[in-house]
Amino acid sequence: VYQITWEDIQLETFNAAGFKGVVNGDEAQSTGLELEATFAASQYLTVTAGYSYVNAEITEDSLIADRSGAGLPNDMLYDGDALPYVPDHQASIALDYSRALASGMLLDLHLDGNYRADFNSQVNDELFFDNYVEFEGYSQWNTSLSLSKDAWRATLWARNLTNEEGLSSAIVRNAK
């Protein structure tokens, strides 16, 4: 369980010319919970699971760019805006099966999966040059099979078994 409070939090943004920069907001807070457990389900099978919940948000309205002189809306951060790239929920699980074979070789089977909930690329969609993207949550599953003996090991693996598409970042330059 944790709580982090920031004063003058730094956030990435884009200026009116499209250049990436860093701005200071006023205050933000991140509170959450992380759990992880590993246990032997049998002599051959080990299970590892993890989960995290986080509520990460701006906690005080702040002006980050005054554009009123140019007749444009000001860039604001608002109390309750979610911090960028932080999903509320993440989870993972891994199953590892390891067994010696009669031939003297060792067989290892592995399966893992992870889940990441929806998140945004910026605090809100009102920033002048916002780069705001809403990313959908996604899960991914991977597996491997290995045979080994003495000093050699052969592994066959497959990633993203369900062919799930999951974006984790993007740059979109849309001046408003």
Secondary structure, 3 states (H helix, E strand, C coil): CEEEEEECCEEEEECCCCCEEEEECCEEEEEEEEEEEEEECCCCEEEEEEEEEEEEEECCCEEEECCHHHCCCCEEECCCCECCCCCCEEEEEEEEEEEECCCCCEEEEEEEEEEECCEECCCCCCCCECCCCEECCEEEEEEEEEEEECCEEEEEEECCCCCCCCCCCCCCCCEC
